[in-house]
Amino acid sequence: MELVSRQTGKVLSQLGLEVWPWRVCLVGRDRAAVTLGRTQKVQLIKIKGNTLVKDKELKVSDNVYGITTSGDNLVVTYYQQPWLEAISTDGKVLHQFHSTGKTQHFKSPDFITTSADGTLWVSDQGNNTITKMDARLTILQTFTSPLLQTPRGITAVTEDEILVCSQGNNSLVLLQPSTNTMSTLLGKEDEIERPYSLTYCPQERKVFVSPLESDSIQVFKFT
């Protein structure tokens, strides 16, 4: 894991983990939670000034992929066995979404994010959908579009502006749930290629995009 200054791009701190870090989310202002690739573990990390320090490790139910916060809790996605869990920061299971057979909703749920109103947003690259859920993991709405091709990273700008990495067509897609519309925000002409993950900085209104298998981060102004 690395802590990087968004102003200068300088690496401020590095922290070695037992296996590769898969997904990450902030837990408040001074902690982060990281899923450890192809394990049943979530590593909590403290952010002390400009230094990353290991905190406790949580055991979860399956090989964990995506992670986000939900109030004081965490929500994780399980990619190979497509289901979700809400857990406490002590690892206690609070809610589950687990469907099988003909009622299966998710195929490959991966990235997940939370908007300011507490709504959860899940990208599913297996069926090219975005799913809106509440904190108890109840499905509220599902969004599809030809613009969504292998959706990966997802982040909320506002409750009605959700950005998604559409990796399959090399673009960032803007979802506006109130009107059930999607539009291409940035594409290959903007040097977007295989976008994998992204996050939004509200203080600077900037979007930070990580391409697949790249050692660089692209920065765009959101207007």
Steps between C-alpha positions, in 0.01 A plus 500: 500500500614855431383836630545758225467879510226603257668843456851383415461130415779424749485171691474590869488152653519133401368197683568137411211250515502119507338477155407753235243764597184462294254781586515782754265749667534767764345436841460849645790741459781298652443136407475292187376147432671284237384169356786254464496329161343152486487464875230520764663800663452876530795699636423819689765771475552810713607826336719684751591831345688398186567143615312176438488252791335157517195469726294187563415237240145379439400151389212497249285228346659439161764625255431871526524762225319835530461706816330822608365662815137508611461728800733355764515164322654344190343334197698243299440321171584139423578465133532127434195411710294809411364642823550787745528549875478795735739451793604696807860615540533210744410254223144420614259425212205743510322447167538271198384501142535147369285365218542184296357318203238673288474789749869587465535877466876546490742316276838659581452782756831672545539870579261669744466857625276707728341836418458774760143394581618149594387329179718216372597462133637170366659445158462153354734431210341161443161635391596864421275656764508752782284411802370749756451359852419628849706441815314174572601371154152527351502559124341834410571523128715351223649700214611375158623671185696417182758745639577257784753248375683313779426762769769507766584789736211712622483819707230746606539870424151579632191287564404562137844488338666158505820446301585155366807359323366336184812300434369320194455817295778711655283766658368655818121488511282743697185341647221739608253281692219755527454496123630143445749629244865430423743702292866477409696752705851415376610263227797378305544843343573620856772232528278274710607142439388195701387704804501273803431699817426858592417734785369854536649784706217743593738767635668543162221355281750266340465141383797265546504207255724191511530313168535122501859378541641852513742670740338841452186681615312735268344814649201680347306807609130427550291791370 
